[in-house]
Amino acid sequence: MIKKPFTLLFFGLLTMLLACDSLPVEDKKEDYPILIKRVDIETLKSLNDEYHQNNNGLICSTLNEYALTGYSRVLFPNDENPCLSRTESKKEVQYENRFDDLAKQSLLQNSKFTGVIDASKLVISEITPLKGCTICEGPDIDNVPLQWKFEFETQKINNIEVSNTKITVYMDANGVNRIWGNWYNAIDPGFVNFGTNHVKEYLLGLKLRYENEQNQIFEQIVSKEHIKGEPELRFTSVDVEKGMEIHKAWEVNILLENTDNIKWKVYVSTVDGTIIDTTLL
């Protein structure tokens, strides 16, 4: 009589565990990390034309190798920034509050290329006037705002920053003329499988290298003293053969030996606990 309820409880728990294995969450994990593929040059040129046409030819900036507004030199003619040769508007532009919304709307209207799908998540971090002259000769030369630069905070997914996703929008009297930077449609794999203690222990003994200005190569083996502060969660892009992947990782600051200077940022996957990228500063 005692064994029967226990047996039923055991099989009930087993059924629940088996059911958990078939939850939709598992399907989502199969899509992690998201792969963003590089675009072949002819497709990229076509998409870049579409981007410019959609903005009435007012934008001088180009798409990058992923057909996003992030900065790259792939479509720079003669390796020269096309915005340097644009005809600059000589009309004074005094700041108006509505400019904030215009800058945000430009990112939303170009969501195919900016990765921004919700304007409410855009937070402006800095607004800067870019000055020049409307009267450029004679005794009355002036120095007034000709453009406004809007810098947006880094993208966040579930309150976790996505590295290298600051966006800058430039606006003159004609409207938006440049967009540099983009956001990503990344997936959060959910809970963290490997915590900070694992990360710090895992990095001990890691060999890191750097080259000085005299082209001398130095090697450093990571010890506890080299780990600066606590690891922080980040989403970060990692170059792979077909393009790049967006991973959820611990970002760890590593000091240069015998200094207080952070020399490397090491990224450790929260999913499998391995090093996915190392950035030399």
VOGU-3710 file (C-alpha; in Angstrom, 3 decimals, decimal comma):
1> mikkpftllf> 0,000/0,000/0,000  2,918/2,319/0,655  4,699/1,550/-2,621  1,775/2,280/-4,931  1,541/6,075/-4,375  5,331/6,314/-4,563  5,307/4,503/-7,911  2,610/6,809/-9,250  4,570/9,848/-8,049  7,731/8,584/-9,722
11> fglltmllac> 6,028/8,045/-13,082  4,247/11,388/-12,725  7,578/13,166/-12,257  9,108/11,222/-15,131  6,221/12,273/-17,394  6,736/15,906/-16,409  10,454/15,721/-17,152  9,832/14,152/-20,549  7,241/16,805/-21,294  9,748/19,542/-20,415
21> dslpvedkke> 12,078/18,208/-23,089  9,460/18,959/-25,727  8,679/22,550/-24,676  8,936/25,243/-27,399  11,865/26,806/-25,491  14,058/24,003/-26,776  13,201/24,950/-30,359  14,252/28,541/-29,682  17,623/27,394/-28,385  18,253/25,652/-31,699
31> dypilikrvd> 18,182/29,099/-33,336  20,800/30,417/-30,912  23,079/32,088/-31,681  21,578/34,052/-34,579  23,832/34,010/-37,644  23,972/37,252/-39,615  25,352/36,425/-43,045  27,544/38,633/-45,165  25,899/39,824/-48,357  27,516/39,359/-51,759
41> ietlkslnde> 28,677/42,609/-53,336  26,045/42,808/-56,105  23,183/42,237/-53,665  24,763/44,756/-51,312  24,932/47,410/-54,025  21,291/46,796/-54,897  20,205/47,067/-51,264  22,311/50,190/-50,820  20,516/51,757/-53,810  17,180/50,810/-52,241
51> yhqnnnglic> 18,267/52,384/-48,938  19,222/55,650/-50,641  16,067/55,749/-52,771  13,882/55,191/-49,715  15,517/58,264/-48,193  15,071/60,452/-51,289  18,805/60,492/-51,985  19,467/62,634/-48,904  21,635/60,071/-47,096  25,338/59,870/-47,942
61> stlneyaltg> 26,271/56,999/-45,598  26,366/53,413/-46,890  25,419/49,933/-45,764  28,042/47,550/-44,423  28,839/43,993/-45,536  25,750/42,716/-43,659  23,466/45,223/-45,439  23,122/47,136/-42,195  23,801/50,797/-41,420  26,775/49,859/-39,269
71> ysrvlfpnde> 30,028/51,468/-40,343  32,296/49,737/-42,865  34,372/50,740/-45,889  33,019/48,092/-48,280  31,091/50,601/-50,403  33,461/53,555/-49,968  34,488/54,752/-53,462  38,290/54,852/-53,692  38,296/53,908/-49,995  37,088/57,419/-49,130
81> npclsrtesk> 34,092/58,189/-46,934  31,357/59,377/-49,361  30,040/61,811/-46,727  33,252/63,830/-46,971  32,410/64,839/-50,533  28,709/65,578/-50,002  27,446/69,075/-50,721  26,984/70,545/-47,282  23,841/72,531/-46,540  24,718/76,134/-45,682
91> kevqyenrfd> 21,398/76,857/-43,964  21,389/77,587/-40,238  19,403/75,069/-38,204  18,312/75,997/-34,697  17,484/73,044/-32,476  13,839/72,077/-32,032  12,407/69,377/-29,745  10,752/67,677/-32,707  14,217/66,803/-34,060  14,479/64,054/-31,418
101> dlakqsllqn> 11,429/62,290/-32,837  12,567/62,852/-36,428  15,898/61,163/-35,669  14,120/58,222/-34,014  11,595/57,912/-36,836  14,377/57,776/-39,411  15,763/54,697/-37,651  12,347/53,063/-37,477  11,498/53,853/-41,101  14,810/52,224/-42,115
111> skftgvidas> 14,345/49,258/-39,764  15,277/46,806/-42,535  18,773/48,272/-42,411  19,049/49,704/-38,876  17,616/46,746/-36,951  15,429/49,132/-34,905  11,862/47,830/-34,659  10,657/49,714/-31,575  11,348/53,462/-31,424  10,309/53,582/-27,745
121> klviseitpl> 13,505/51,713/-26,864  15,699/54,386/-28,429  17,363/56,618/-25,850  19,314/59,683/-26,950  22,548/60,015/-24,987  23,934/63,185/-26,545  22,895/65,949/-28,945  25,680/68,004/-30,506  25,508/71,004/-32,876  27,915/70,874/-35,817
131> kgcticegpd> 28,757/74,447/-36,710  29,879/76,130/-39,894  29,347/79,322/-41,816  26,385/80,590/-43,799  28,309/83,801/-44,460  31,768/82,562/-45,284  33,444/85,684/-46,663  33,826/89,311/-45,667  33,686/90,971/-42,256  30,455/89,251/-41,133
141> idnvplqwkf> 31,602/85,613/-41,247  29,417/83,613/-38,870  29,646/80,287/-37,041  26,206/78,728/-36,599  24,670/75,217/-36,356  24,404/73,664/-39,805  23,780/70,114/-38,558  22,783/68,283/-35,406  24,299/64,997/-34,318  22,150/62,600/-32,277
151> efetqkinni> 23,909/59,776/-30,448  21,826/56,884/-29,132  22,573/54,602/-26,216  23,700/51,042/-26,832  20,979/48,494/-27,612  19,767/46,396/-24,682  18,099/43,001/-24,726  16,422/42,114/-21,425  18,442/44,970/-19,855  21,730/43,480/-21,080
161> evsntkitvy> 23,857/45,675/-23,346  24,684/44,574/-26,879  28,292/45,540/-27,599  29,087/47,971/-30,430  25,494/49,007/-31,139  25,633/52,755/-30,633  23,844/54,582/-33,447  24,579/58,120/-34,618  22,167/60,147/-36,757  23,075/63,411/-38,480
171> mdangvnriw> 20,424/65,940/-39,502  20,627/69,193/-41,481  18,036/71,594/-42,924  17,004/68,964/-45,507  16,562/66,147/-42,988  18,605/63,094/-41,966  21,775/62,774/-44,054  23,752/60,044/-42,252  23,121/56,965/-40,134  26,092/55,123/-38,672
181> gnwynaidpg> 25,609/52,079/-36,460  22,842/49,499/-36,095  21,013/47,175/-33,720  20,641/43,395/-34,000  17,742/40,966/-33,908  19,409/38,686/-31,354  18,014/35,868/-29,222  18,451/35,621/-25,454  19,044/31,930/-24,659  17,570/32,494/-21,207
191> fvnfgtnhvk> 19,148/31,485/-17,922  22,917/31,492/-17,410  24,457/28,015/-17,411  27,893/29,210/-16,271  28,280/31,881/-13,612  31,005/34,317/-12,606  32,915/31,839/-10,426  33,283/29,453/-13,356  34,408/32,305/-15,591  37,133/33,565/-13,270
201> eyllglklry> 38,468/30,085/-12,605  38,303/29,155/-16,282  40,443/32,133/-17,315  43,301/31,347/-14,932  46,307/30,224/-16,957  44,969/31,671/-20,206  47,769/32,936/-22,476  47,211/36,366/-24,000  49,479/38,193/-26,434  50,005/41,747/-27,584
211> eneqnqifeq> 52,410/43,587/-29,860  54,020/46,890/-28,885  54,897/49,834/-31,117  58,278/48,248/-31,889  56,512/45,128/-33,207  57,707/43,116/-30,226  55,315/40,369/-29,146  54,691/39,837/-25,446  52,812/37,002/-23,758  50,937/37,148/-20,471
221> ivskehikge> 49,442/34,293/-18,469  46,263/35,331/-16,666  46,262/35,134/-12,863  43,691/36,279/-10,275  45,471/39,640/-9,960  44,886/40,370/-13,652  41,089/40,070/-13,484  39,660/43,553/-12,967  36,314/43,719/-11,158  33,445/41,318/-11,677
231> pelrftsvdv> 32,446/39,846/-15,062  29,423/41,558/-16,659  26,791/40,114/-18,944  26,899/41,280/-22,562  25,616/40,304/-25,965  28,569/40,420/-28,316  29,203/39,794/-32,003  31,651/37,090/-33,000  33,142/36,727/-36,483  32,589/33,324/-38,072
241> ekgmeihkaw> 33,219/31,979/-41,563  29,800/32,919/-42,983  29,366/36,209/-41,133  28,861/36,891/-37,466  26,975/35,445/-34,536  25,475/37,305/-31,581  26,286/35,521/-28,312  25,323/36,072/-24,693  28,562/36,181/-22,759  30,430/37,302/-19,688
251> evnillentd> 32,697/40,259/-20,427  35,873/40,121/-18,334  38,430/42,940/-18,072  42,047/41,768/-17,992  44,819/44,082/-16,765  48,211/44,370/-18,390  50,713/42,845/-15,982  52,089/45,245/-13,323  49,712/48,048/-14,423  46,180/49,293/-13,778
261> nikwkvyvst> 45,479/49,415/-17,514  42,785/47,166/-18,959  44,467/45,541/-21,961  41,964/42,872/-22,992  38,271/42,133/-22,832  37,615/38,392/-22,830  34,153/37,048/-23,604  33,030/33,718/-22,127  29,820/32,031/-23,278  27,054/31,771/-20,697
271> vdgtiidttl> 25,736/28,720/-22,577  28,759/26,393/-22,804  31,341/28,232/-20,646  33,977/28,561/-23,372  35,903/31,608/-24,591  34,167/32,972/-27,686  36,188/36,128/-28,294  39,119/38,194/-27,043  39,460/41,910/-27,770  42,801/43,683/-27,480
281> l> 42,321/47,299/-26,394
//
